[in-house]
Amino acid sequence: MLFDRRTRLILSVSALTLFAVIGASWFFVSHSVRAVMAVDGRAIKPLGFVALPLPPQGTKAEWLGGGEVRSVAVSADSLWTAGSFGVINDDGVQPGLPSLKVSAMLLWRGNPLVALEAG
């Protein structure tokens, strides 16, 4: 004989264990896929836009003078304006710009990121 009785028993138990693991894995994956595919469409909300309130009329953005506004962004607590004058919000002009001419601005996690005209 090729294998003795003990070796055949070990191989049989190992094969049964392997089949049990594969079967349980297949059942778990197929059950998970079915659960995800059965999600009701009413639970998913469509993309929508929320109207934010305008800042009060007495904001400090009124003194812009002859400078042109290049970009405007609205955060949760203030209105950010950028242009040839620099960057201002409700607190006034933001310090730290080497050149005051801003060509583009966006908000990243509530903080303004600007692209300067001078590079």
All heavy atoms as an XYZ file, in Angstrom:
884
protein
N       0.823     -1.182      0.000
C       0.000      0.000      0.000
C       0.868      1.247      0.000
O       1.939      1.260      0.564
C      -0.886      0.018      1.234
C      -2.037     -0.932      1.187
S      -3.124     -0.480      2.480
C      -4.579     -0.307      1.586
N       0.295      2.284     -0.601
C       1.026      3.535     -0.729
C       1.065      4.310      0.597
O       2.116      4.804      0.996
C       0.374      4.378     -1.818
C       1.128      5.622     -2.245
C       2.494      5.261     -2.782
C       0.340      6.386     -3.283
N      -0.072      4.400      1.289
C      -0.143      5.086      2.580
C      -0.645      4.117      3.635
O      -1.486      3.264      3.360
C      -1.118      6.278      2.526
C      -0.706      7.362      1.569
C      -1.446      7.624      0.431
C       0.425      8.119      1.804
C      -1.088      8.617     -0.446
C       0.797      9.125      0.930
C       0.045      9.374     -0.202
N      -0.145      4.293      4.841
C      -0.668      3.459      5.921
C      -1.972      4.070      6.446
O      -2.411      5.127      5.997
C       0.368      3.295      7.042
C       0.727      4.616      7.701
O       0.393      5.668      7.142
O       1.324      4.575      8.782
N      -2.567      3.413      7.382
C      -3.892      3.812      7.863
C      -3.876      5.186      8.544
O      -4.774      6.001      8.355
C      -4.381      2.743      8.828
C      -5.771      2.953      9.286
C      -6.200      1.797     10.126
N      -7.528      2.098     10.662
C      -8.221      1.269     11.348
N      -7.748      0.069     11.600
N      -9.388      1.607     11.802
N      -2.869      5.477      9.305
C      -2.779      6.747     10.035
C      -2.600      7.913      9.054
O      -3.215      8.979      9.219
C      -1.613      6.693     11.016
C      -1.501      7.937     11.847
C      -0.471      7.786     12.920
N      -0.465      8.995     13.713
C       0.538      9.414     14.416
N       1.634      8.685     14.459
N       0.473     10.503     15.103
N      -1.798      7.762      8.025
C      -1.575      8.812      7.044
C      -2.861      9.111      6.274
O      -3.190     10.275      6.006
C      -0.457      8.396      6.070
O       0.714      8.055      6.817
C      -0.111      9.523      5.124
N      -3.597      8.061      5.907
C      -4.877      8.262      5.214
C      -5.865      9.021      6.094
O      -6.608      9.877      5.621
C      -5.472      6.923      4.792
C      -4.854      6.411      3.503
C      -5.564      5.194      3.025
N      -4.969      4.066      3.750
C      -5.510      2.877      3.900
N      -6.686      2.621      3.400
N      -4.901      1.925      4.560
N      -5.887      8.702      7.386
C      -6.777      9.399      8.311
C      -6.415     10.881      8.406
O      -7.292     11.750      8.354
C      -6.726      8.736      9.695
C      -7.602      9.363     10.766
C      -9.070      9.209     10.391
C      -7.319      8.740     12.109
N      -5.142     11.182      8.510
C      -4.691     12.586      8.596
C      -5.026     13.329      7.309
O      -5.515     14.464      7.334
C      -3.179     12.644      8.903
C      -2.914     12.166     10.330
C      -2.633     14.060      8.703
C      -1.453     12.041     10.687
N      -4.806     12.708      6.148
C      -5.128     13.342      4.872
C      -6.634     13.561      4.720
O      -7.075     14.596      4.227
C      -4.587     12.507      3.706
C      -3.069     12.545      3.509
C      -2.651     11.576      2.419
C      -2.601     13.945      3.197
N      -7.427     12.609      5.155
C      -8.880     12.741      5.059
C      -9.391     13.874      5.949
O     -10.226     14.694      5.527
C      -9.563     11.435      5.465
O      -9.189     10.397      4.613
N      -8.914     13.940      7.180
C      -9.331     14.996      8.098
C      -8.872     16.356      7.567
O      -9.624     17.344      7.618
C      -8.785     14.724      9.522
C      -8.985     15.938     10.422
C      -9.443     13.504     10.117
N      -7.669     16.445      7.021
C      -7.166     17.714      6.469
C      -8.012     18.148      5.278
O      -8.349     19.331      5.146
C      -5.707     17.569      6.043
O      -4.900     17.262      7.146
N      -8.368     17.209      4.394
C      -9.181     17.541      3.227
C     -10.575     17.997      3.655
O     -11.118     18.976      3.111
C      -9.276     16.339      2.284
N     -11.180     17.323      4.630
C     -12.499     17.731      5.117
C     -12.452     19.123      5.761
O     -13.364     19.929      5.575
C     -13.038     16.699      6.101
C     -13.512     15.377      5.486
C     -13.892     14.396      6.583
C     -14.670     15.611      4.557
N     -11.395     19.404      6.494
C     -11.231     20.719      7.117
C     -11.081     21.796      6.051
O     -11.681     22.871      6.150
C     -10.010     20.725      8.056
O     -10.146     19.677      9.016
C      -9.859     22.055      8.761
N     -10.289     21.507      5.018
C     -10.109     22.461      3.930
C     -11.424     22.739      3.218
O     -11.773     23.892      2.942
C      -9.067     21.935      2.939
C      -8.791     22.816      1.725
C      -8.165     24.126      2.158
C      -7.895     22.090      0.745
N     -12.199     21.694      2.912
C     -13.501     21.875      2.278
C     -14.462     22.663      3.169
O     -15.247     23.480      2.687
C     -14.120     20.534      1.891
C     -13.442     19.889      0.713
C     -13.118     18.556      0.746
C     -13.128     20.622     -0.420
C     -12.500     17.951     -0.338
C     -12.516     20.030     -1.512
C     -12.192     18.685     -1.476
N     -14.410     22.434      4.472
C     -15.273     23.172      5.393
C     -14.913     24.659      5.414
O     -15.802     25.533      5.419
C     -15.185     22.579      6.795
N     -13.625     24.964      5.398
C     -13.180     26.362      5.400
C     -13.581     27.036      4.087
O     -14.087     28.170      4.075
C     -11.654     26.455      5.641
C     -11.126     27.847      5.341
C     -11.326     26.067      7.067
N     -13.392     26.351      2.970
C     -13.768     26.917      1.673
C     -15.284     27.124      1.604
O     -15.766     28.160      1.139
C     -13.270     26.016      0.519
C     -11.744     26.100      0.428
C     -13.901     26.411     -0.807
C     -11.137     25.123     -0.545
N     -16.055     26.175      2.070
C     -17.508     26.297      2.055
C     -17.999     27.434      2.940
O     -18.894     28.198      2.552
N     -17.413     27.569      4.130
C     -17.810     28.659      5.023
C     -17.439     30.009      4.425
O     -18.215     30.970      4.516
C     -17.152     28.482      6.390
N     -16.264     30.098      3.797
C     -15.848     31.348      3.161
C     -16.793     31.701      2.015
O     -17.201     32.854      1.868
C     -14.420     31.233      2.626
O     -13.533     30.992      3.680
N     -17.146     30.733      1.189
C     -18.057     30.977      0.071
C     -19.425     31.437      0.582
O     -20.008     32.367      0.042
C     -18.209     29.702     -0.770
C     -19.169     29.890     -1.895
C     -18.941     30.492     -3.087
C     -20.540     29.483     -1.896
N     -20.081     30.496     -3.840
C     -21.079     29.878     -3.139
C     -21.347     28.822     -0.991
C     -22.398     29.628     -3.464
C     -22.653     28.590     -1.327
C     -23.170     28.986     -2.559
N     -19.920     30.794      1.634
C     -21.211     31.177      2.204
C     -21.162     32.608      2.734
O     -22.066     33.405      2.494
C     -21.612     30.215      3.320
C     -22.892     30.601      4.002
C     -24.114     30.382      3.391
C     -22.866     31.202      5.254
C     -25.298     30.747      4.008
C     -24.031     31.575      5.875
C     -25.259     31.345      5.256
N     -20.096     32.960      3.457
C     -19.970     34.300      4.025
C     -19.899     35.354      2.923
O     -20.582     36.382      2.992
C     -18.731     34.381      4.922
C     -18.486     35.748      5.482
C     -19.288     36.248      6.490
C     -17.461     36.543      4.988
C     -19.067     37.518      7.004
C     -17.244     37.806      5.488
C     -18.044     38.294      6.505
N     -19.089     35.124      1.901
C     -18.941     36.101      0.818
C     -20.246     36.238      0.046
O     -20.693     37.347     -0.255
C     -17.768     35.706     -0.106
C     -17.776     36.539     -1.383
C     -16.444     35.874      0.617
N     -20.887     35.125     -0.289
C     -22.136     35.223     -1.050
C     -23.233     35.893     -0.221
O     -24.024     36.675     -0.754
C     -22.592     33.839     -1.518
O     -22.941     33.030     -0.412
N     -23.275     35.626      1.063
C     -24.260     36.289      1.927
C     -23.993     37.790      2.001
O     -24.930     38.600      1.959
C     -24.218     35.664      3.326
C     -25.197     36.266      4.277
N     -26.557     36.106      4.142
C     -25.009     37.061      5.369
C     -27.167     36.755      5.120
N     -26.245     37.346      5.870
N     -22.731     38.175      2.114
C     -22.390     39.602      2.163
C     -22.747     40.303      0.861
O     -23.277     41.410      0.863
C     -20.896     39.776      2.444
O     -20.571     39.231      3.693
N     -22.461     39.661     -0.279
C     -22.776     40.260     -1.574
C     -24.287     40.397     -1.737
O     -24.786     41.421     -2.199
C     -22.155     39.437     -2.721
C     -22.701     39.858     -4.065
C     -20.644     39.559     -2.699
N     -25.030     39.400     -1.356
C     -26.490     39.479     -1.453
C     -27.045     40.589     -0.562
O     -27.984     41.291     -0.939
C     -27.122     38.148     -1.063
C     -27.002     37.123     -2.135
C     -27.786     35.869     -1.790
N     -27.444     34.820     -2.720
C     -27.145     33.579     -2.380
N     -27.166     33.222     -1.111
N     -26.840     32.697     -3.287
N     -26.464     40.749      0.627
C     -26.930     41.805      1.537
C     -26.651     43.183      0.950
O     -27.489     44.089      1.053
C     -26.259     41.664      2.899
N     -25.496     43.356      0.335
C     -25.168     44.652     -0.261
C     -26.035     44.922     -1.481
O     -26.511     46.037     -1.696
C     -23.667     44.702     -0.635
C     -23.359     45.907     -1.502
C     -22.815     44.728      0.617
N     -26.275     43.912     -2.286
C     -27.080     44.087     -3.494
C     -28.560     44.317     -3.166
O     -29.283     44.877     -3.971
C     -26.952     42.866     -4.407
C     -25.541     42.658     -4.919
S     -24.960     44.030     -5.899
C     -25.779     43.690     -7.417
N     -29.002     43.905     -1.993
C     -30.408     44.037     -1.619
C     -30.710     45.352     -0.913
O     -31.813     45.551     -0.438
C     -30.814     42.872     -0.721
N     -29.742     46.275     -0.847
C     -29.963     47.543     -0.164
C     -31.063     48.302     -0.890
O     -31.068     48.429     -2.108
C     -28.657     48.368     -0.144
C     -28.930     49.783      0.332
C     -27.645     47.717      0.756
N     -31.974     48.797     -0.112
C     -33.097     49.534     -0.663
C     -32.615     50.885     -1.184
O     -31.861     51.579     -0.519
C     -34.156     49.734      0.421
C     -35.444     50.286     -0.134
O     -35.594     50.298     -1.375
O     -36.300     50.676      0.658
N     -33.044     51.266     -2.352
C     -32.638     52.524     -2.952
C     -33.104     53.742     -2.180
O     -32.566     54.824     -2.325
N     -34.139     53.581     -1.361
C     -34.633     54.722     -0.581
C     -33.675     55.119      0.529
O     -33.744     56.211      1.046
C     -36.001     54.390     -0.004
C     -37.085     54.382     -1.084
C     -38.388     53.949     -0.513
N     -38.388     52.471     -0.580
C     -39.095     51.689      0.188
N     -39.891     52.190      1.083
N     -39.042     50.391      0.054
N     -32.756     54.224      0.889
C     -31.803     54.560      1.947
C     -30.698     55.467      1.432
O     -30.016     56.112      2.205
C     -31.188     53.279      2.525
N     -30.521     55.530      0.108
C     -29.479     56.363     -0.479
C     -30.107     57.685     -0.884
O     -31.070     57.718     -1.634
C     -28.855     55.653     -1.698
C     -28.232     54.330     -1.265
C     -27.819     56.544     -2.347
C     -27.792     53.474     -2.415
N     -29.528     58.768     -0.385
C     -30.080     60.086     -0.683
C     -29.371     60.668     -1.905
O     -28.176     60.520     -2.065
C     -29.890     61.014      0.513
C     -30.688     60.584      1.715
C     -30.539     61.549      2.843
C     -31.374     61.088      4.034
N     -31.238     61.979      5.165
N     -30.099     61.363     -2.767
C     -29.464     61.964     -3.942
C     -28.625     63.168     -3.545
O     -28.798     63.755     -2.474
C     -30.657     62.390     -4.802
C     -31.753     62.588     -3.827
C     -31.529     61.572     -2.729
N     -27.705     63.525     -4.426
C     -26.866     64.688     -4.212
C     -27.735     65.931     -4.243
O     -28.592     66.088     -5.104
C     -25.799     64.773     -5.306
C     -24.878     65.974     -5.271
C     -24.021     65.931     -4.014
C     -24.002     65.993     -6.498
N     -27.516     66.812     -3.291
C     -28.304     68.030     -3.240
C     -27.448     69.205     -2.810
O     -26.324     69.033     -2.333
N     -27.947     70.377     -3.003
C     -27.247     71.586     -2.620
C     -27.995     72.247     -1.476
O     -29.227     72.286     -1.460
C     -27.138     72.541     -3.808
C     -26.308     71.985     -4.918
C     -26.891     71.347     -5.990
C     -24.933     72.064     -4.863
C     -26.134     70.813     -7.009
C     -24.157     71.529     -5.867
C     -24.748     70.909     -6.949
N     -27.249     72.797     -0.545
C     -27.831     73.435      0.623
C     -27.609     74.936      0.493
O     -26.496     75.393      0.237
C     -27.164     72.910      1.914
C     -27.717     73.623      3.129
C     -27.340     71.419      2.023
N     -28.652     75.687      0.657
C     -28.541     77.140      0.596
C     -28.023     77.657      1.932
O     -28.634     77.433      2.974
C     -29.896     77.753      0.281
N     -26.874     78.308      1.908
C     -26.289     78.879      3.118
C     -26.744     80.323      3.262
O     -26.922     81.034      2.273
C     -24.765     78.825      3.033
C     -24.168     77.427      2.970
C     -22.669     77.515      2.760
C     -24.463     76.667      4.242
N     -26.929     80.781      4.491
C     -27.346     82.171      4.672
C     -26.227     83.135      4.271
O     -25.043     82.833      4.432
C     -27.642     82.256      6.168
C     -26.843     81.155      6.776
C     -26.781     80.071      5.755
N     -26.603     84.265      3.722
C     -25.621     85.282      3.347
C     -25.065     85.943      4.594
O     -25.732     86.013      5.630
C     -26.272     86.321      2.448
C     -26.695     85.831      1.065
C     -27.454     86.933      0.340
C     -25.496     85.400      0.264
N     -23.834     86.448      4.517
C     -23.279     87.151      5.680
C     -24.039     88.445      5.927
O     -24.724     88.963      5.031
C     -21.831     87.423      5.267
C     -21.815     87.336      3.794
C     -22.888     86.380      3.412
N     -23.948     88.989      7.113
C     -24.658     90.240      7.415
C     -24.205     91.366      6.484
O     -23.104     91.337      5.942
C     -24.283     90.539      8.860
C     -23.455     89.426      9.339
C     -23.196     88.484      8.231
N     -25.065     92.378      6.319
C     -24.782     93.469      5.392
C     -23.569     94.296      5.812
O     -22.926     94.908      4.987
C     -26.013     94.372      5.274
C     -27.173     93.717      4.585
C     -26.894     93.472      3.112
O     -25.954     93.990      2.540
N     -27.724     92.654      2.495
N     -23.240     94.325      7.061
C     -22.143     95.166      7.528
C     -20.786     94.480      7.497
O     -19.961     94.717      8.361
N     -20.510     93.619      6.519
C     -19.213     92.939      6.486
C     -18.118     93.909      6.069
O     -18.372     94.957      5.473
C     -19.243     91.750      5.506
O     -19.548     92.255      4.210
C     -20.255     90.718      5.919
N     -16.878     93.552      6.352
C     -15.741     94.413      6.048
C     -15.300     94.314      4.594
O     -14.318     94.894      4.219
C     -14.588     94.060      6.973
C     -14.908     94.316      8.417
C     -13.762     93.941      9.307
C     -14.143     94.165     10.747
N     -13.115     93.763     11.671
N     -16.026     93.554      3.764
C     -15.651     93.405      2.355
C     -16.095     94.591      1.515
O     -15.874     94.605      0.323
C     -16.259     92.122      1.802
N     -16.681     95.611      2.124
C     -17.178     96.754      1.365
C     -16.075     97.720      0.964
O     -16.250     98.526      0.079
C     -18.238     97.482      2.190
C     -19.462     96.633      2.438
C     -20.434     97.305      3.384
O     -20.140     98.408      3.858
O     -21.479     96.714      3.651
N     -14.911     97.679      1.598
C     -13.856     98.652      1.328
C     -12.901     98.188      0.234
O     -11.792     98.688      0.118
C     -13.058     98.944      2.604
C     -12.358     97.747      3.165
C     -12.852     96.865      4.037
C     -11.049     97.306      2.853
N     -11.957     95.885      4.311
C     -10.810     96.137      3.586
C     -10.035     97.771      2.034
C      -9.620     95.432      3.522
C      -8.849     97.072      1.982
C      -8.657     95.920      2.716
N     -13.306     97.254     -0.613
C     -12.401     96.691     -1.610
C     -11.846     97.745     -2.556
O     -10.777     97.571     -3.116
C     -13.122     95.605     -2.419
C     -13.517     94.367     -1.626
C     -14.261     93.402     -2.522
C     -12.321     93.714     -1.016
N     -12.523     98.810     -2.769
C     -12.004     99.892     -3.599
C     -11.890     99.484     -5.051
O     -12.788     98.891     -5.626
N     -10.732     99.801     -5.692
C     -10.556     99.528     -7.110
C     -10.084     98.121     -7.396
O      -9.949     97.749     -8.546
N      -9.808     97.344     -6.375
C      -9.329     95.985     -6.609
C     -10.422     95.092     -7.133
O     -11.592     95.270     -6.838
N     -10.056     94.133     -7.926
C     -11.050     93.235     -8.483
C     -11.101     91.949     -7.665
O     -10.089     91.473     -7.169
C     -10.731     92.932     -9.936
C      -9.363     92.288    -10.117
C      -8.956     92.259    -11.562
O      -9.010     93.300    -12.207
O      -8.579     91.171    -12.006
N     -12.270     91.409     -7.531
C     -12.467     90.165     -6.800
C     -12.254     89.013     -7.769
O     -12.896     88.934     -8.811
C     -13.883     90.100     -6.180
C     -14.125     88.751     -5.543
C     -14.056     91.214     -5.182
N     -11.320     88.103     -7.444
C     -11.018     86.968     -8.310
C     -11.712     85.698     -7.852
O     -12.020     84.838     -8.649
C      -9.509     86.708     -8.351
C      -8.701     87.783     -8.980
C      -8.900     87.738    -10.487
N      -8.077     88.711    -11.143
C      -6.996     88.425    -11.830
N      -6.594     87.197    -11.952
N      -6.317     89.389    -12.402
N     -11.945     85.573     -6.536
C     -12.514     84.337     -6.024
C     -13.265     84.613     -4.732
O     -12.874     85.478     -3.956
C     -11.399     83.313     -5.771
O     -11.930     82.107     -5.318
N     -14.339     83.860     -4.537
C     -15.145     83.962     -3.324
C     -15.417     82.548     -2.833
O     -15.699     81.652     -3.632
C     -16.471     84.692     -3.595
C     -17.350     84.696     -2.361
C     -16.216     86.105     -4.057
N     -15.304     82.323     -1.524
C     -15.596     81.018     -0.931
C     -16.358     81.240      0.362
O     -16.129     82.207      1.082
C     -14.308     80.241     -0.654
N     -17.267     80.338      0.643
C     -18.094     80.431      1.847
C     -17.755     79.269      2.750
O     -17.845     78.109      2.351
C     -19.596     80.396      1.486
C     -20.442     80.443      2.746
C     -19.944     81.532      0.566
N     -17.319     79.567      3.973
C     -17.097     78.526      4.969
C     -18.297     78.484      5.896
O     -19.264     79.209      5.708
C     -15.800     78.785      5.746
O     -15.943     79.923      6.560
N     -18.219     77.664      6.908
C     -19.344     77.527      7.831
C     -19.591     78.791      8.640
O     -20.706     79.040      9.079
C     -19.096     76.350      8.764
N     -18.543     79.600      8.827
C     -18.708     80.765      9.692
C     -18.406     82.103      9.037
O     -18.617     83.142      9.648
C     -17.835     80.604     10.935
C     -16.369     80.410     10.596
O     -16.067     80.200      9.415
O     -15.540     80.474     11.520
N     -17.901     82.138      7.804
C     -17.587     83.434      7.207
C     -17.531     83.351      5.685
O     -17.535     82.269      5.103
C     -16.245     83.958      7.745
O     -15.202     83.100      7.339
N     -17.457     84.521      5.065
C     -17.323     84.665      3.632
C     -15.896     85.088      3.331
O     -15.422     86.099      3.837
C     -18.310     85.720      3.104
C     -18.170     86.098      1.638
C     -18.648     84.947      0.762
C     -18.964     87.348      1.337
N     -15.177     84.325      2.515
C     -13.800     84.622      2.142
C     -13.815     85.251      0.754
O     -14.464     84.753     -0.154
C     -12.956     83.365      2.123
C     -12.784     82.739      3.464
C     -13.623     81.871      4.081
C     -11.702     82.942      4.358
N     -13.137     81.519      5.306
C     -11.949     82.154      5.498
C     -10.553     83.707      4.319
C     -11.082     82.116      6.577
C      -9.679     83.656      5.389
C      -9.950     82.880      6.506
N     -13.062     86.336      0.589
C     -12.962     87.027     -0.692
C     -11.487     87.219     -1.019
O     -10.704     87.601     -0.150
C     -13.652     88.403     -0.621
O     -14.963     88.218     -0.081
C     -13.767     89.026     -1.982
N     -11.109     86.933     -2.267
C      -9.710     87.076     -2.683
C      -9.645     87.833     -3.990
O     -10.530     87.736     -4.834
C      -9.065     85.712     -2.832
N      -8.559     88.601     -4.150
C      -8.357     89.363     -5.371
C      -7.043     90.110     -5.325
O      -6.091     89.681     -4.677
N      -7.000     91.278     -5.991
C      -5.754     92.043     -6.036
C      -5.429     92.681     -4.688
O      -4.319     93.151     -4.466
C      -5.847     93.116     -7.116
O      -6.910     93.991     -6.819
N      -6.353     92.694     -3.761
C      -6.168     93.273     -2.433
C      -5.649     92.253     -1.431
O      -5.281     92.594     -0.327
C      -7.498     93.835     -1.925
C      -8.628     92.865     -2.107
C      -8.866     91.877     -1.178
C      -9.400     92.911     -3.245
C      -9.886     90.968     -1.367
C     -10.416     92.011     -3.431
C     -10.672     91.021     -2.501
N      -5.640     90.986     -1.776
C      -5.242     89.922     -0.860
C      -6.423     89.035     -0.536
O      -7.270     88.789     -1.380
N      -6.472     88.549      0.688
C      -7.542     87.679      1.146
C      -8.159     88.297      2.391
O      -7.446     88.642      3.327
C      -7.022     86.266      1.476
C      -8.133     85.384      2.014
C      -6.393     85.631      0.264
N      -9.499     88.445      2.385
C     -10.170     88.960      3.573
C     -11.352     88.063      3.901
O     -11.882     87.362      3.040
C     -10.651     90.419      3.402
C     -11.678     90.524      2.280
C      -9.513     91.352      3.176
C     -12.329     91.887      2.201
N     -11.715     88.077      5.168
C     -12.961     87.457      5.626
C     -13.581     88.424      6.623
O     -13.262     89.605      6.623
C     -12.724     86.065      6.200
C     -11.975     86.073      7.516
O     -11.434     87.092      7.919
N     -11.924     84.946      8.172
N     -14.441     87.947      7.479
C     -15.111     88.831      8.431
C     -14.144     89.474      9.427
O     -14.446     90.503     10.012
C     -16.177     88.059      9.205
C     -17.297     87.598      8.286
O     -17.466     88.199      7.214
O     -17.994     86.638      8.650
N     -12.968     88.859      9.620
C     -11.991     89.395     10.565
C     -11.074     90.440      9.945
O     -10.278     91.044     10.627
C     -11.135     88.255     11.133
C     -11.979     87.255     11.899
O     -13.000     87.671     12.475
O     -11.615     86.070     11.909
N     -11.109     90.613      8.632
C     -10.261     91.590      7.954
C      -9.260     90.907      7.042
O      -9.383     89.736      6.698
N      -8.217     91.670      6.640
C      -7.206     91.157      5.717
C      -6.361     90.104      6.422
O      -5.923     90.298      7.558
C      -6.316     92.314      5.202
C      -5.209     91.774      4.314
C      -7.145     93.332      4.460
N      -6.120     89.012      5.745
C      -5.299     87.941      6.304
C      -3.819     88.229      6.033
O      -3.432     88.475      4.889
C      -5.687     86.589      5.684
C      -7.125     86.209      5.933
C      -7.425     86.068      7.413
O      -6.702     85.413      8.143
N      -8.489     86.702      7.854
N      -2.975     88.218      7.053
C      -1.556     88.529      6.858
C      -0.794     87.344      6.263
O      -1.267     86.221      6.251
C      -1.076     88.808      8.285
C      -1.965     87.961      9.134
C      -3.308     87.951      8.440
N       0.406     87.628      5.783
C       1.318     86.570      5.373
C       1.403     86.321      3.889
O       1.971     85.331      3.473
N       0.847     87.183      3.044
C       0.973     86.992      1.600
C       2.159     87.798      1.084
O       2.240     89.002      1.305
C      -0.304     87.443      0.885
C      -1.570     86.645      1.181
C      -2.757     87.296      0.513
C      -1.419     85.218      0.717
N       3.115     87.167      0.391
C       4.259     87.919     -0.120
C       3.855     88.902     -1.221
O       4.417     89.965     -1.345
C       5.195     86.845     -0.658
C       4.363     85.639     -0.835
C       3.221     85.751      0.124
N       2.897     88.538     -2.037
C       2.342     89.419     -3.053
C       0.844     89.459     -2.793
O       0.221     88.433     -2.624
C       2.617     88.854     -4.445
O       1.777     89.462     -5.382
N       0.261     90.626     -2.776
C      -1.139     90.712     -2.424
C      -2.068     90.330     -3.563
O      -3.264     90.287     -3.380
C      -1.470     92.120     -1.931
C      -0.874     92.482     -0.587
C      -1.244     93.902     -0.209
C      -1.341     91.525      0.486
N      -1.556     90.063     -4.753
C      -2.419     89.722     -5.876
C      -2.694     88.230     -5.889
O      -1.818     87.413     -6.107
C      -1.787     90.157     -7.194
C      -1.723     91.656     -7.329
C      -1.283     92.043     -8.701
C      -1.325     93.554     -8.836
N      -1.023     93.975    -10.184
N      -3.931     87.877     -5.668
C      -4.365     86.479     -5.643
C      -5.098     86.186     -6.943
O      -5.958     86.951     -7.364
C      -5.297     86.223     -4.436
C      -5.840     84.816     -4.464
C      -4.560     86.488     -3.140
N      -4.757     85.056     -7.581
C      -5.441     84.714     -8.828
C      -6.527     83.659     -8.622
O      -7.458     83.576     -9.403
C      -4.435     84.227     -9.867
O      -3.788     83.061     -9.414
N      -6.420     82.834     -7.588
C      -7.436     81.807     -7.326
C      -7.415     81.454     -5.849
O      -6.390     81.585     -5.180
C      -7.205     80.567     -8.162
N      -8.562     80.991     -5.337
C      -8.657     80.605     -3.936
C      -9.693     79.498     -3.798
O     -10.673     79.444     -4.533
C      -9.084     81.790     -3.074
C      -9.302     81.422     -1.611
S      -9.906     82.770     -0.587
C     -11.517     83.048     -1.252
N      -9.442     78.592     -2.851
C     -10.430     77.601     -2.464
C     -10.258     77.303     -0.992
O      -9.249     77.651     -0.400
C     -10.322     76.322     -3.308
C      -9.028     75.505     -3.241
C      -9.060     74.505     -2.119
C      -8.863     74.770     -4.549
N     -11.258     76.690     -0.395
C     -11.183     76.342      1.025
C     -10.830     74.874      1.160
O     -11.410     74.019      0.494
C     -12.520     76.615      1.715
C     -12.894     78.073      1.889
C     -14.226     78.176      2.590
C     -11.845     78.830      2.654
N      -9.871     74.573      2.024
C      -9.484     73.218      2.341
C      -9.643     73.054      3.842
O      -8.923     73.660      4.609
C      -8.051     72.942      1.917
C      -7.553     71.616      2.336
C      -6.719     71.339      3.377
C      -7.857     70.352      1.746
N      -6.482     70.023      3.471
C      -7.170     69.372      2.477
C      -8.642     69.959      0.672
C      -7.246     68.024      2.167
C      -8.704     68.620      0.373
C      -8.012     67.675      1.112
N     -10.654     72.280      4.246
C     -10.963     72.037      5.658
C     -11.178     73.340      6.420
O     -10.735     73.509      7.551
C      -9.875     71.202      6.306
C      -9.761     69.836      5.692
C      -8.742     69.000      6.363
N      -8.670     67.700      5.717
C      -7.811     66.768      6.032
N      -6.940     66.978      6.986
N      -7.805     65.627      5.402
N     -11.805     74.295      5.762
C     -12.135     75.555      6.407
C     -11.067     76.624      6.315
O     -11.288     77.751      6.727
N      -9.895     76.296      5.793
C      -8.807     77.263      5.662
C      -8.618     77.613      4.187
O      -8.677     76.735      3.329
C      -7.506     76.698      6.220
C      -7.595     76.438      7.699
O      -8.189     77.216      8.435
N      -7.042     75.329      8.154
N      -8.331     78.893      3.874
C      -8.175     79.263      2.470
C      -6.821     78.829      1.923
O      -5.800     78.941      2.579
C      -8.293     80.787      2.491
C      -7.834     81.173      3.855
C      -8.258     80.053      4.754
N      -6.838     78.322      0.701
C      -5.626     78.043     -0.068
C      -5.674     78.975     -1.266
O      -6.658     79.023     -1.980
C      -5.575     76.599     -0.545
C      -5.415     75.533      0.527
C      -5.455     74.156     -0.096
C      -4.117     75.711      1.277
N      -4.576     79.714     -1.484
C      -4.575     80.698     -2.541
C      -3.463     80.407     -3.543
O      -2.436     79.835     -3.218
C      -4.407     82.124     -1.973
C      -5.580     82.501     -1.122
C      -3.123     82.277     -1.218
N      -3.708     80.815     -4.780
C      -2.684     80.803     -5.833
C      -2.363     82.259     -6.138
O      -3.247     83.036     -6.494
C      -3.213     80.089     -7.069
N      -1.104     82.609     -5.934
C      -0.701     83.999     -6.129
C      -0.410     84.253     -7.603
O       0.066     83.378     -8.336
C       0.526     84.313     -5.288
C       0.338     84.131     -3.774
C       1.633     84.391     -3.056
C      -0.762     85.023     -3.266
N      -0.675     85.472     -8.026
C      -0.432     85.848     -9.414
C       1.054     85.865     -9.726
O       1.473     85.571    -10.834
C      -1.049     87.213     -9.669
C      -1.541     87.404    -11.075
C      -2.352     88.657    -11.181
O      -3.553     88.596    -10.920
O      -1.768     89.699    -11.544
N       1.881     86.147     -8.711
C       3.329     86.209     -8.918
C       3.956     84.809     -8.873
O       5.155     84.682     -9.035
C       3.962     87.083     -7.845
N       3.195     83.795     -8.637
C       3.725     82.432     -8.620
C       4.003     81.991     -7.253
O       4.538     81.021     -6.923
